[in-house]
Amino acid sequence: MSHVITTEGLTKTYGSRTVVDSLDLRVPEGCVYGFLGPNGSGKSTTMKMLLSLVRPSRGAISVFGRPMDRRTRHELSPMIGSLIESPPGYGHLTGWENMAIVRRMLGLSERQVRRAIATVRLGDHMDQRVRAYSLGMKQRLGIAMALAREPRLLVLDEPTNGLDPSGIEEIRELLLSLADEGVTVMVSSHLLDEVDRMASVLGILGRGRLVFQGTREALFDRSVPDLVVDTPEPRRALELGIPAVRVRGGVRVSGTTDDGTAELVRRLVHHDVPVHGVRRVRRSLEEVFMDLTGREGLS
Amino acid sequence: MIRTAVTLEVHKSRRLRVGVLCLVMVASVVALAGMNLFSDATRAGFSDPAAQPWEALLLNQVLMTAMTAPILVAVLAGRQVDIEHQGRGWTLARVAGFGPGTLCRAKAVVLGVVLTLTTGAQSVLLLGAGLAAGITVAPPLALWGRYTFCLVLVNLALLCLHLWLAARVEHQLVGLGVGLLGAFYAVFSLLMPVWAAYLLPWGYYAAISPLAMSGDHLVRSGPVPWLLALFLGAAATLFLLACRRLDRSEGGPA
């Protein structure tokens, strides 16, 4: 599998504070890469470094197999579309006028601009001033600006931020359709559910470090499934000091190995707690994410 | 690249009412400076060179310009830069290869042209007002021209300062506040000792005054050439250095 983006030991420090720490990213070609992490985990800084908007303190970045730095940025940037932080757009100008500025800025054709607008389905609102746009429309205009140069790589920083569920769904469908057309999409979010439903590869940041990178299935494989003990007397089981939470019809224990399971059942039986059944249950992706990011929370 | 950036700035300035602002300012200066043209005492000296009717009109322009130009410059710079802060234009431009410094230089070119036309129009309209009012003494065109030229240069220097300030400080009321204080300083510099006018950039609106009071008469005056040249040179150099620094900085300029 070829990679569109690779980084080696990518690090950014501000004074004594390390914001991004030794990242080794691998973004495969033609996929939606979900870049996850709690707020302040270093996602935006990483994306800015990938776009050469921020200089790395250490490490190397390669985009389309070529080193990305200030000297090569002008050659590589026509292949990259981006939306960093909040969506751009001059409020006093209409959607068309904004796109005309982007067209002149990037030296694009009218056809490219119209295609981008059609892709984000914003055609009916292009005569309105951007000031009057809803947040969802602004996001779509921002994505149209990023798409206008027909990039092979799209880097989007929290594109669904502040959108309602239907807006999020629209963006999700759009990004999936772009990936189907062969565009590599790297999309960041602090909301796991949003990314989980569109990304085929995940990269998870926690306190500036890459704590996981791989497929959704690989992420589940790394976590130990929870153990549910079916018992009519969960209160007695908890009184034994077992690190568990009460669930319907029993208790649920996290992070228990096979040996731990045997020991747990032995203790319950020894104390005459009736055990009607023991089963493994898959943890939710959110729980795995919380564990990986050190329980910093999702928002 | 700067040509493209200038073209972009022209398109961005649409609906910012830059032209309207300049027209209002020109009309205000012409109206306030020309008010005396309608008093009987002034009209009596329209054909008497000793009454110095043109000089009086020119001095009124100096006073009104010192009062209004710093505010106009601050407002124009603030409006043209604020759109970048509000619209995330710095990032949009940077990913397209235009650094914040390049944008500031382009804004300086566009607004510089607007300010030059405004300043020129102001002087021409005042001369026209004087002629229309019936001043028959020959106008001191060279003196007026020199003042207008110096005024354009001082406006451009202050424009550079305000563009940098507006880019660095996101809250545009700060720039406007500085412009207002600058206007006060410019007016009071006309009344203070000459050297005081050279202490702050806004004082140069007074320093370039082509006339000064001597007893009851107006005598020809002018800025100390090397001090004015030093100020303009320093303003241009510092602005270019600041723009270069902005281009090399990370993220937006603020």
Interface residues (C-beta under 8 A of the other chain):
Chain A: K48 L51 L53 V54 R55 R73 H74 S77 I80 S82 I84 E85 S86 P87 P88 G89 Y90 G91 H92 L93 E97 A100 I101 V102 R104 M105 L106 V130 M145
Chain B: T4 T7 L8 H11 K12 R14 R15 L16 I83 Q86 G87 R88 G89 T91 L92 A93 R94 V95 A96 G97 F98 E250 G251
